[in-house]
Amino acid sequence: MRDLARALQHRFRGACPAGSRCTFEDRIMSPGLQRRLGFAPRADMRLTRDDGP
């Protein structure tokens, strides 16, 4: 299953729209909020624009 995840990540990275970037297993909360809630969720794949949020 890990090979499938890597293959999909590679495909997403290759198909990322211009002006955007793909990151994988990315944190989605601040370290302080993670400590307060007691867990650290991550996004499997996150698409962000290069020019802002």
DSSP file (Angstrom, degrees, kcal/mol; ACC not computed):
  #  RESIDUE AA STRUCTURE BP1 BP2  ACC     N-H-->O    O-->H-N    N-H-->O    O-->H-N    TCO  KAPPA ALPHA  PHI   PSI    X-CA   Y-CA   Z-CA
    1    1 A M     >        0   0    0      0, 0.0     4,-2.1     0, 0.0     5,-0.2   0.000 360.0 360.0 360.0 -31.6    0.0    0.0    0.0
    2    2 A R  H  >  +     0   0    0      1,-0.2     4,-2.2     2,-0.2     5,-0.2   0.872 360.0  54.8 -64.2 -35.4    2.9    2.3    0.7
    3    3 A D  H  > S+     0   0    0      1,-0.2     4,-2.3     2,-0.2    -1,-0.2   0.882 106.6  51.4 -64.2 -37.6    4.0    2.0   -3.0
    4    4 A L  H  > S+     0   0    0      2,-0.2     4,-2.6     1,-0.2    -2,-0.2   0.922 108.8  50.6 -64.1 -44.2    0.6    3.1   -4.1
    5    5 A A  H  X S+     0   0    0     -4,-2.1     4,-2.4     1,-0.2    -2,-0.2   0.914 111.6  47.8 -61.1 -43.0    0.7    6.2   -1.8
    6    6 A R  H  X S+     0   0    0     -4,-2.2     4,-2.3     2,-0.2    -1,-0.2   0.898 111.1  50.9 -65.5 -39.8    4.1    7.1   -3.2
    7    7 A A  H  X S+     0   0    0     -4,-2.3     4,-2.1     2,-0.2    -2,-0.2   0.915 111.6  47.6 -63.7 -42.5    2.9    6.7   -6.8
    8    8 A L  H  X S+     0   0    0     -4,-2.6     4,-2.8     2,-0.2    -2,-0.2   0.905 110.6  51.7 -65.9 -41.1   -0.1    8.8   -6.2
    9    9 A Q  H  X S+     0   0    0     -4,-2.4     4,-2.6     1,-0.2    -2,-0.2   0.918 109.6  50.2 -60.6 -42.9    2.0   11.5   -4.5
   10   10 A H  H  X S+     0   0    0     -4,-2.3     4,-1.9     2,-0.2    -1,-0.2   0.906 111.8  47.9 -61.9 -42.2    4.3   11.5   -7.5
   11   11 A R  H  X S+     0   0    0     -4,-2.1     4,-1.6     2,-0.2    -2,-0.2   0.922 111.7  49.3 -65.3 -44.9    1.3   11.9   -9.9
   12   12 A F  H  < S+     0   0    0     -4,-2.8     4,-0.4     1,-0.2     3,-0.3   0.929 110.6  50.6 -60.3 -44.8   -0.2   14.7   -7.8
   13   13 A R  H >< S+     0   0    0     -4,-2.6     3,-0.8     1,-0.2    -1,-0.2   0.894 111.2  48.8 -61.3 -39.7    3.1   16.6   -7.8
   14   14 A G  H 3< S+     0   0    0     -4,-1.9    -1,-0.2     1,-0.2    -2,-0.2   0.760 114.4  45.2 -70.8 -25.4    3.4   16.2  -11.6
   15   15 A A  T 3< S+     0   0    0     -4,-1.6    -1,-0.2    -3,-0.3    -2,-0.2   0.294  79.6 133.9-101.1   8.3   -0.1   17.5  -12.1
   16   16 A C    <   -     0   0    0     -3,-0.8     3,-0.1    -4,-0.4     4,-0.1  -0.383  61.8-112.1 -61.9 130.4    0.1   20.4   -9.7
   17   17 A P    >   -     0   0    0      0, 0.0     3,-1.5     0, 0.0    -1,-0.1  -0.225  39.5 -87.6 -62.8 152.9   -1.3   23.5  -11.4
   18   18 A A  T 3  S+     0   0    0      1,-0.3     3,-0.1    31,-0.0    32,-0.0  -0.346 116.8  27.2 -58.4 138.7    1.0   26.4  -12.3
   19   19 A G  T 3  S+     0   0    0      1,-0.3    31,-3.2    -3,-0.1    32,-0.5   0.559 110.7  88.6  83.5   9.0    1.4   28.8   -9.4
   20   20 A S  E <   -A   49   0A   0     -3,-1.5     2,-0.3    29,-0.3    -1,-0.3  -0.843  57.9-152.6-130.8 166.8    0.7   26.1   -6.8
   21   21 A R  E     -A   48   0A   0     27,-2.6    27,-2.5    -2,-0.3     2,-0.4  -0.997   9.8-139.0-142.1 149.5    2.6   23.5   -4.9
   22   22 A C  E     -A   47   0A   0     -2,-0.3     2,-0.3    25,-0.2    25,-0.2  -0.887  18.9-176.9-105.7 133.5    1.7   20.1   -3.4
   23   23 A T  E     -A   46   0A   0     23,-2.4    23,-2.9    -2,-0.4     2,-0.3  -0.941  12.1-146.4-126.0 154.6    2.9   19.0    0.0
   24   24 A F  E    S+A   45   0A   0     -2,-0.3    21,-0.2    21,-0.2    20,-0.2  -0.919  72.1   7.1-126.6 146.8    2.4   15.6    1.6
   25   25 A E  E    S+     0   0A   0     19,-1.2     2,-0.3    18,-0.6    19,-0.2   0.911  88.1 172.1  51.5  47.0    1.9   14.5    5.2
   26   26 A D  E     -A   43   0A   0     17,-1.5    17,-3.1    -3,-0.2    -1,-0.2  -0.654  36.4-112.9 -92.9 140.2    1.8   18.2    6.1
   27   27 A R  E     -A   42   0A   0     -2,-0.3    15,-0.2    15,-0.2    -1,-0.1  -0.427  24.9-171.6 -66.8 143.9    0.9   19.5    9.6
   28   28 A I        +     0   0    0     13,-1.3     2,-0.3    -2,-0.1    -1,-0.1   0.354  63.1  57.0-120.9   3.4   -2.4   21.4    9.6
   29   29 A M  S    S-     0   0    0     12,-0.4    -2,-0.0     2,-0.0    -1,-0.0  -0.940  86.7-102.9-131.0 155.2   -2.3   22.8   13.2
   30   30 A S     >  -     0   0    0     -2,-0.3     4,-2.3     1,-0.1     5,-0.2  -0.380  36.1-112.3 -69.1 155.2    0.1   25.0   15.1
   31   31 A P  H  > S+     0   0    0      0, 0.0     4,-2.3     0, 0.0     5,-0.2   0.873 117.8  54.4 -57.3 -37.3    2.4   23.3   17.6
   32   32 A G  H  > S+     0   0    0      2,-0.2     4,-2.2     1,-0.2     5,-0.1   0.916 109.3  46.0 -63.5 -43.2    0.6   25.0   20.4
   33   33 A L  H  > S+     0   0    0      2,-0.2     4,-2.5     1,-0.2     5,-0.2   0.877 110.2  54.8 -67.9 -37.1   -2.8   23.8   19.3
   34   34 A Q  H  X>S+     0   0    0     -4,-2.3     4,-2.0     2,-0.2     5,-1.0   0.930 110.0  46.5 -60.3 -45.0   -1.5   20.3   18.9
   35   35 A R  H  <5S+     0   0    0     -4,-2.3    -2,-0.2     1,-0.2    -1,-0.2   0.919 112.6  50.2 -63.0 -43.0   -0.2   20.3   22.4
   36   36 A R  H  <5S+     0   0    0     -4,-2.2    -2,-0.2     1,-0.2    -1,-0.2   0.903 117.9  37.9 -63.3 -42.0   -3.5   21.7   23.8
   37   37 A L  H  <5S-     0   0    0     -4,-2.5    -1,-0.2     2,-0.2    -2,-0.2   0.691 105.6-127.0 -84.9 -19.6   -5.6   19.1   21.9
   38   38 A G  T  <5S+     0   0    0     -4,-2.0     2,-0.3    -5,-0.2    -3,-0.2   0.662  76.6  75.4  83.9  16.1   -3.1   16.2   22.5
   39   39 A F      < -     0   0    0     -5,-1.0    -1,-0.2    -6,-0.2    -2,-0.2  -0.984  63.8-142.3-153.5 162.1   -2.8   15.1   18.9
   40   40 A A        -     0   0    0     -2,-0.3    -6,-0.0    -3,-0.1    -5,-0.0  -0.744  21.7-164.6-130.0  82.7   -1.1   16.2   15.7
   41   41 A P        -     0   0    0      0, 0.0   -13,-1.3     0, 0.0   -12,-0.4  -0.304   5.5-160.4 -67.5 152.4   -3.3   15.7   12.6
   42   42 A R  E     -A   27   0A   0    -15,-0.2     2,-0.4   -14,-0.1   -15,-0.2  -0.968  18.0-120.9-132.4 149.4   -1.7   15.8    9.1
   43   43 A A  E     -A   26   0A   0    -17,-3.1   -17,-1.5    -2,-0.3   -18,-0.6  -0.748  13.6-143.4 -86.8 133.6   -3.1   16.3    5.7
   44   44 A D  E    S+     0   0A   0     -2,-0.4   -19,-1.2     1,-0.3     2,-0.3   0.932  89.1   1.2 -59.5 -45.1   -2.4   13.4    3.2
   45   45 A M  E     -A   24   0A   0    -21,-0.2     2,-0.4   -20,-0.1    -1,-0.3  -0.988  69.3-168.7-146.0 134.3   -2.0   16.0    0.5
   46   46 A R  E     -A   23   0A   0    -23,-2.9   -23,-2.4    -2,-0.3     2,-0.5  -0.991   6.8-158.3-129.1 130.7   -2.2   19.8    0.6
   47   47 A L  E     +A   22   0A   0     -2,-0.4     2,-0.3   -25,-0.2   -25,-0.2  -0.930  19.9 175.3-107.3 121.4   -2.4   22.1   -2.4
   48   48 A T  E     -A   21   0A   0    -27,-2.5   -27,-2.6    -2,-0.5     2,-0.2  -0.921  29.8-116.8-127.0 152.7   -1.4   25.7   -1.8
   49   49 A R  E >   -A   20   0A   0      3,-0.4     3,-0.8    -2,-0.3   -29,-0.3  -0.609  16.6-136.1 -83.8 147.2   -0.9   28.7   -4.0
   50   50 A D  T 3  S+     0   0    0    -31,-3.2   -30,-0.1    -2,-0.2    -1,-0.1   0.745 100.8  56.7 -72.4 -23.4    2.5   30.2   -4.3
   51   51 A D  T 3  S-     0   0    0    -32,-0.5    -1,-0.2     1,-0.1   -31,-0.1   0.262 121.9 -50.6 -96.7  12.6    1.2   33.8   -3.9
   52   52 A G    <         0   0    0     -3,-0.8    -3,-0.4     1,-0.0    -1,-0.1  -0.986 360.0 360.0 153.3-161.3   -0.6   33.4   -0.6
   53   53 A P              0   0    0      0, 0.0    -3,-0.1     0, 0.0    -1,-0.0   0.472 360.0 360.0 -64.2 360.0   -3.1   31.3    1.4
